[in-house]
Amino acid sequence: MSLYKILSPTHLLKLPAATDSNKLNPKFYAKLLHLIGLEEIKEGGRKVIRRKEAANPAAVCFELR
């Protein structure tokens, strides 16, 4: 690592890097879950993805079996 990177405020303050390709846009993620008939909820302090409780089960694009 170069000296510039080691002494940069981002490195010294342990700030996240500006370009993290592993992050999804939250709006895109929510829409994707909606399209496949799932929802993300918090249960006991953790996030759980489950099937949406829809009034019309035929509205789900596809079903995982």
ABEGO torsion letter per residue (X at the ends): XBAAAAABAAAAAGBBBABBAABBBAAAAAAAAAAAGBBBBBBGGBBBBBBBBBABAAABABBBX
